Amino acid sequence: MTSNYSKGVTHCSECGCPCQNCSSSGGFAFQQEEIKKLRNLARNQQASISRLEAQLQAETEARSKDQHRLQVSGAGVTLYPT
């Protein structure tokens, strides 16, 4: 199969028609489905990574605020972050 990228249409080297019209169309359809699955998986993983990064940032900020509060209200004792 070869792709005609300029028109956005994929044509088969077997018959020259859009791929769903010949015997090689099954492989192409399978490949397209696998590509969709992989893209969805990558999208889901990226969403998970973004969510974890946001949680880490929120926890880091919360700990920083807690440490600052301990330094300010330490009743004469200054606690330094470790």
C-alpha positions as CSV (number, residue, x, y, z in Angstrom):
1,M,0.0,0.0,0.0
2,T,1.1,3.5,-0.7
3,S,-0.2,6.7,0.7
4,N,-1.3,9.7,-1.2
5,Y,-0.6,12.3,1.6
6,S,-1.4,15.3,-0.5
7,K,-5.0,14.3,-0.8
8,G,-5.2,12.6,2.6
9,V,-6.4,9.4,0.9
10,T,-4.6,6.1,1.1
11,H,-4.5,3.9,-2.0
12,C,-3.5,0.3,-2.4
13,S,-0.6,-0.7,-4.6
14,E,-2.6,-3.8,-5.5
15,C,-5.5,-2.1,-7.3
16,G,-4.9,1.6,-7.0
17,C,-8.3,2.2,-5.4
18,P,-9.0,3.3,-1.9
19,C,-7.8,0.4,0.3
20,Q,-11.1,-0.9,1.4
21,N,-11.8,-2.1,-2.2
22,C,-9.2,-4.9,-2.5
23,S,-7.9,-8.0,-0.7
24,S,-5.3,-6.0,1.3
25,S,-7.9,-3.9,3.0
26,G,-8.2,-6.2,6.0
27,G,-4.6,-5.6,7.0
28,F,-5.0,-1.9,6.5
29,A,-8.1,-1.7,8.6
30,F,-6.4,-3.8,11.3
31,Q,-3.4,-1.4,11.3
32,Q,-5.7,1.6,11.5
33,E,-7.5,0.0,14.4
34,E,-4.2,-0.7,16.2
35,I,-3.0,2.8,15.6
36,K,-6.3,4.1,17.2
37,K,-5.8,1.8,20.2
38,L,-2.2,2.9,20.6
39,R,-3.1,6.6,20.4
40,N,-5.9,6.1,23.0
41,L,-3.4,4.3,25.2
42,A,-0.9,7.1,24.9
43,R,-3.5,9.7,25.5
44,N,-4.6,7.9,28.7
45,Q,-1.1,7.5,29.9
46,Q,-0.4,11.2,29.2
47,A,-3.5,12.1,31.2
48,S,-2.3,9.9,34.1
49,I,1.1,11.5,34.0
50,S,-0.5,15.0,34.0
51,R,-2.7,14.1,36.9
52,L,0.2,12.7,38.9
53,E,2.3,15.8,38.2
54,A,-0.5,18.0,39.4
55,Q,-0.9,15.9,42.6
56,L,2.8,16.1,43.2
57,Q,2.9,19.8,42.7
58,A,-0.1,20.3,45.1
59,E,1.5,18.1,47.7
60,T,4.8,19.9,47.4
61,E,3.1,23.3,47.8
62,A,1.1,22.0,50.8
63,R,4.3,20.8,52.5
64,S,6.1,24.1,51.8
65,K,3.2,26.0,53.4
66,D,3.2,23.6,56.4
67,Q,6.9,24.1,56.8
68,H,6.5,27.9,56.6
69,R,3.8,27.8,59.2
70,L,6.0,25.8,61.5
71,Q,8.8,28.3,61.1
72,V,6.5,31.3,61.8
73,S,4.5,29.8,64.8
74,G,7.2,27.7,66.3
75,A,6.9,29.3,69.8
76,G,10.4,30.5,69.8
77,V,11.7,27.3,68.1
78,T,12.6,27.6,64.5
79,L,12.2,24.4,62.5
80,Y,14.1,24.2,59.2
81,P,13.0,22.1,56.3
82,T,15.0,18.9,55.9
